[in-house]
């Protein structure tokens, strides 16, 4: 059963890694705004918190945990199909379906949508070159074979015939001006990007085709409903599969190696995400034509991997998992001490940063024209850098301390968030993604093991409470706050403001936590001194009483 549990965790993580990272940019393609995206994501914790207890209660009543798991997995597939089939509700704005002429000191070529690639196999084509943007504000064409250069203002129009070499490289160009010879091996004196109008529209249909359009409110509410149902059953799968893994972990007496139990799941999620991103790029248009981005590979991979998870779930033993405990009635036992309150607040705040990054970083990178496989690679980098930390998590916890790791996470979040805000090249996000080794992997090991020791005898309850506070409440709150800031002030300002708050909370946690411990140790020291003095006085009193008794006896 331990092997089956690992296989199940692996395939479930692969399924999550294929689809979840692309949800936010898929919402943009459907026409949902950043603010609407933030509101939708912030409501998902309702389904995460309330849904699984209801399903687990029914499963507990009839003793059908495996059936509940299989039903939940099937429902994630059905609701994901519904999300995939939703129509786009509003057109996207941008340079869609435009042909561009690009040239520099090396060559010249046309940039065209994939559906118009046959255009470059037709010689010649008549075009209007216009709206040029050049480095030196002058459009200078060079014919290398003729050793001839002609320059114009960058805002002028030029009617020309283009002849192509391999792919869409412009081999020759003949301007309509009879005084200018045909130019071969075309180059530009300065780097220029110009727009192209085809003079013969039959060569390629450049009209923007959005596909099925729908009422925006209909798409918005349908998406919200489907995501809530999807999240409800996805969270149920998470609880059932992780609970079965917890039972096996306890039976194998390896609780001290909690980090290593997550090793294979993290590796699986990190390897499949860039693969899905690569196929999305291959089946989509160039990033400049984003209205045609095809997210079908991510959805299809999710369906297949969940189906495989269902198959292996048939061999999983989840009939002995106790789900009867009332978490909320036991929560009052957790909130009895000041340190526990600080710990749970820290988890909530750390969850807000995690939720903001997880849900809005890809939108920012998408604005920077990042390819989809790069988006997937961010998960791979975070996973691979985190694996050594997970494997050696016991050493870090014992030498740094659990609370110190949480404090360290705040400062690493500041570096990550501020770093994202200042990058111009999307590839530069990778060093900051590598910091997930601390902000996610090591942090969660410290948080989980700290939670398990707070209230003896309530390990399962504490792990559930911390997961709800961090992953559900915290990440939902982060999406709402961060998304609202992002929609009002822009992505860079949002990342900076969230980064500054991470510093503020990190310093506050140090002051409140260690201040409380210092006061407690001083109070304990005063109490011990008082007890010591009291015992001395009591002992001296007893000695005096004994001396008086001895004198009376002698007399």
N, C-alpha and C positions, 0 to 999 in steps of 0.2 A: 504493500500500500504506500510505503514511503516513496518508491520509484514512481508510482502512478501520480502521487501528489506533486512531485517535481515536474513530471511531464505536463500535467494540467496547468501548473503555474507558468511553465515555459510558454505553452501555446496561448494561454490567456494574455500573457504579457506581450507576445508577438502581435496578437490581434489589436490590443490597445495601442501599441506603438505604430501600427499601420494607419489607424484611423484618427485617433484622438488629436494628434498634433495638427491635423489639417482642418479640424472643425471650424476654427475661427476664420480662416481665410476662405473657407467654403461659405460661411455665413455672409462674408462680404460679397462674394460672387452672386449670392441669392438676392442681394440688394439691401441687406440689413446694415444700418449705420453702426458706428462704433458705440454710440450711446445705447442703441437697442441691443447690441451684442452684450454690453456690460450688464444690462438689466436681465436679459435671459439667463446669462451664466450665473448671476447672483441669486436667481430663484432655484437653481438646480439643487442646492443643499437641502431644500425642503423635501424633495423626493429621496435624497440620499439618507436623510435622518428618519423620516417617517415610514418610508416604503418597506425596507427590509424587516423591521420588527413585525409588521402585519403579515408578510409572507412567511416569515419564520414561525410566527405563532400558528398559522394554519398548518404548516408542515409539522410543527411540534404536536399539534392536536391529533393529526392522523398518522404521525410517524413516517412521513414520506419526504424526507430531506432530499433524496436523490431525484425524485420526481420534481420537486420544487426547483432544484438546480437546473435540470434539463429544460423545464418550462421557461425559466428565467433566461437561459442562454438562447433559446429559440426566439423569445420575445425581443432580445437585443438585435437579432438578425432582422426580424419583421419591422421593427421601428427604424432601423438603419436604412432599410429599403425605402420606407416612407420618406425619410429625410433626403435620400438620394433623388427621389422622384419629384421633389417639390419644384415648382416652376420659379424662374427668376422673376422678381417683382418690379424691378426698375432697371433701366439701362445704366451701364457704367460709362463714365466719362473719361476720355483720354484719346491718344493718337491711335485709335483702333483701325485696323484694315487700311492703313496708309502705307504707300510705298515711299521709301526713303533712298536718296542718293548719298552715299558716303564716300569721301575720298581723303587721302592724306599724301604724304611724301612717298609712299610705297605703291599704292594702287587705288583703284576706284571700284565700287560695287554697288549693287542694289540690295536693299533690305526689303523683303516682301513677305506677306503671309504665306503659310505653307500651301494654302489652296491655290496660290498664284505662281508656284515655282515653275510651271510650264511656260510662263511668260519669258523666262530667260533662255528658252530654247528656240525663240523666234527672232530672226534677224531680218531687217532691223525693226525696232519699235519706235514710234514717234511719241515724244513726251514733252511736257512743259516742266522745266526745272525752276522751282520758286522757293521763297522763304528760307534762304540759306542762312545758316548760323556758322560763322567762321571765326577762327581764333583771332585773326588780325582785322576783322570786319571788312575783308575783301575776298572775293571769290576768284581765285587765280587758277585756271586750268592749264595743265602742262602736257604737251605731247612729247614723250621722251624720244620717240623715233625721229620726229621732225625737229626736235630741239626748239620747240616753239611754246611761248607762254602768252596767254591773254588774260587780263584781269578786269573784273567788273565790281560794282558795288554789290554787297551781299543781299540787298533787298530787291534786286532786279530779276525779271523773269527771262528765261532762255528756252526757246523752242529748239529741240535737237532730235537727232536720230541716234540710237544706241545700238552697238554691236557687242555681242557677249563672247567671252571665252569660257573656260570651265565654270560650272555652277552659275552664279550671277555676277561674276567679275566683268566689269566693263572694259572690253579690250580696245574699242574705238568709239569716238564720239564726233558727230558732225553737227555743228551749230548751224542755225538757219542763216546766219550772216555769211554772205558769199565771199567776203574778204578774209574769212578765217578758214584755213585748210582743215581737212579732217585730221583729228588728233588720234594717234595710236599709242598704245601702252599709257593710258590716261592716268595722270596723277594730279594732285593739287599742291600748290606751293605751301598752303597752310591747311590744317585739318578742318574739313567742312562737313556739315550734315544739312541736306536740302530735302524738301518735299517734292514728290513727283506726281504729276497728273497725267494719266494716260489719255492721249488724244483719240484713241480707238477703244471705246468702252467694251467692245466685244472680246477684247483680249483677256479680260478678267473682270468678274463681278466684284466690285469693291464695296458694295453696300453692306452696312453693318447688320448682321443677322443675329438677333438676340435669342431667338427661339421662342418657346412658349412664355408669354407674359401673363402675369396674374395680378389681381388686386393686392396692393402691398400689405394691407391689414390682414388679408386672408393668409398670405405667406407667413407673416409675422406670427400670428396666433397658431397656425398649424405647426410651424417650426417649434414654438414654445411647448405645445402639447406633446409633440413627438419626442423632443429632447427630455422632457420631464419623465415620460414613460420609459424612454431608453435609460436614463440615469437611475430610475427606480430599480429596474431589473439588473442593470450593470452592477449597482451597489449590492444587490442581493447575491449575485454571483461572487462578488468580492468577499462578502461576509462568509458565505458557505464554504468556498474553497479555502480561504485563509483560516477559517475556524478548523477545518479538517487538518490543515497543515499544522496548526497549533497543537491539536491533540496528538499528532504523530511526533511533533518535536518534544512534547513533554514526556511521551512514552519512551523516547530514545535518550532521555536525560541529557539533552544538549542545549539547554536554555542559555548557557553562558556564551554560546556561539550564535547568537541571534542574527548578527550581521551576515554570517555565512549562509544562512537559510535563504536570504534574498539574492544571493549571488547569481544564480542561473536565471531568475526572473528578470533581473536588471539587464543581464547580457542579452537575453532574448529580445527585449523591447528595444534595445539600442541597435541591434543588427538589422531588423526588418524595416525600420522607419525610413532610412535613406534609400533602401531598395524600392519601397513604394514611391518615394519622391522622384526617383530616377524614372520610373515608368510613367508617372504623371507628366514629367517633362517631355518624355518621348511621345506620348499620345496627345500632347497639347500643342498649342501654338507657341511661338516665341514669347517670352515674358512681356514684350511690348504689346502683345495682342491678348491681354489677359481675359477678355470676355469669353474666350474659347478654351480656357483651362479645363482639362478633363480630369476630374477627381475619381473617376470610375475605378482605376487600379487600387486605390486605397480602400474603397468600399468592397470590391470583390475579394481582395486579400482578407479583409475582416470577416466576410461571410465564410470563406474557406477555413480560416483558422479557428473560428468559433465552432464550426461544424466538427473539426478535428477534436477540439476540447470536449464537445458533447460526447464523441465516441469514447474517449478515454475516461470520461466521467462515469461511464457505465461500470467501470472496474474499480471505482473509488469507494472506499468505505466511509460514508458520512452519516451512518445511522446512529452513532453513539455520541453525537455532539450535543452538549447541554445548552439550549437556547432559552431556557425558562426564566433566566434572571431578569429582573427589572432594573435596567441601568440607571434610570432617573431617580429611583428610590434610594439607590446606593450612592448617588452623586453627593448627597449631603455629608457622607462620611469622608469624601475627598476634600471638601471645602472647609474643613475644620481648622486648618492651619494657614498662617500668612504665607509661608513658603509655597504651599500648594497653589494658592491663588496666583502668586507671581509666576509660577511655572506654567499654569494653564493660560494666563494672559500672554506670556512670551510665545507659547505655541500658536495662539490665535494670531498674533502680530506677524510671526514668521510665516504663517500660512497666507497672510495677505500679500506678502512679497512674492511668494511662490505662485499664488493664483494670478497675480498681475503679469508676471513674466510668462507663465505657461500659456495664458490666453491672449496676450497682446504683443509679445515679442515677435511672433511670426507675421503679424500685420505690419510691424515696423520694418522687418527685414524684407517683406514683400514690397514695401514702398521703395526700398533700396535696390529693387530688381534682383533679389536673390533667387537663384533657381530652386526648384522644389526639393531637389536632392540635397541641397545645402541645408534646407530646413530640417530634413531628416537626419543629416549628419550632426546637427547640434545635439540631438538626443544620443547619438552614438558616442560623441566626445564626452558628454556628461556621464554616460554609463561606463565607458572604458576607464576614465580617470577615477571613477568612484569605486571600481572593483577592488583595487588594492586596499583602499580605505575600509571597505566592507570586510575584506578578508582579515585585516589587522585591526578591526574595530575594537576588539577586547583590549588591545594594548593602548589605544588612544583613550578609551573610556577610563582605564585604570590609572593612566599617567596624567591626563589632562583634567579629568573630572567631567561629569555629565553636564553640570550647570555651566562650566567654563566653555564647553563645546557649544552650548546654546548661545552664550554671549558672543563667542567668536563668530557664529553664524550671522549675527546682526552686522558685524563689520565687513564680513565677506559680501553680504548682500549690498552694502553701500558701494563697494568696489564694482560689483557686477552691474548694478543699476546705473551708476554714474558712467561706467564704461560704455554701456549700450548707448547712452545719450550723446556721446561725442564721436562715435565711429561714423565714417562715411562709406567705407567698404564693408559689405555684409560679411565677408570672410573674417573680418577682425573681431567678430563676436565669439570666435572659438575659444580664445583664452578665458573669456568670462564664463563661457559654458563649462569649461573645465573646473571652475570653482564650485560646481554642483557637488563635487566630491565632499565638500564641507557643508554647504548650505542645504543639501538634500540628504545624501547618503549617510554621512557621519552624524549629521544633526538628528536624523530620525532614529538611528540606533541609540544615540544618547537619550533622546526623548522617550523612546519605548522602554528602555531598561530603567530609566528614572521613574517612569509611571508605574512600572511593575513593583517597585520597592516602596512607593509612597504609602499604600494601604495594604498591609500584609493580608493575604487571603482573597484579595479582589483583583488578581492579575488580569484576568480576562476583561473584567469591567473597566479597569483603568486603561487598557490598551484600546478598547472600543471608544471610551470617552476622549482620549487624546486624538484618536483618528478622526472622530467627528469634529472636534474643535479645530484641528489643524487643516485637514483635507476638505471638510465640508464648509464649516462656518468661516474659517480663515480665508480659504481660497475664494469662496463666494464674495466675501467682503472685499477682498483685494480686487476682484474683477469689477465690482460696483464702484469702489473709490477710484481705482486707477483708470478704469474706462471713462468715468465722468471727467476726470482731470484731462485725460487724453483727448476727449471729444471737444473740450473747451479750449485747452492751451496747446495741444499738439503732443506728439509722441515724445520728443526730446525733453520738453519741460516736465512731462509726466514722469519719465524715468528719473530725472534729476530730483524732483520733489520727493518721490518715493525713496530715493537713495538718502536724502537728507534726513528723512524720518527714521530710516534704519539706524543711522548714527545716534539720533536722539533717543530712540528706544533702547539701544544697546547700552548707552551710558546710564540711562535711567535704571535699567535692570541691575547694573553693577551697584549703583548707589543704594537702591532699595533692598536688594538681596543681601549684600555684604553688610549694609548698615543694620539690617534686622539681625543678622547673625552676630555682629559685634555687640549690639545691645543685649542680645540673649546671653552671650558669653559673659558680659559684664554683670548682668543680673544674676547669672548662675554663680559667678565668682563672689559677689556680695552675699548671696544666699549661703554659700559654703562658709564664708568668713563668719557670718552671723551664727550658723549652726556650730562652728568650731568654738566661737566665743561662748555660746550658750552652754555647750558641753563642758567647757573649762569652768564656767561659773557653777554649773551644777555639780561638777566633780569637787571643786573647792568647798562648796556648801556641804557636800557629803563628808569630806575630810574633816571640816570643822565640827560637824555634828558628831562624827566618830570620836574626835579628840575630847569633846565635852563629855561624852558618855564614859570614856576611859577614866577621866579625872574624877567623875562622880563615883565610879566603882572603887577607885583607890581610896577616896575619902570614906 
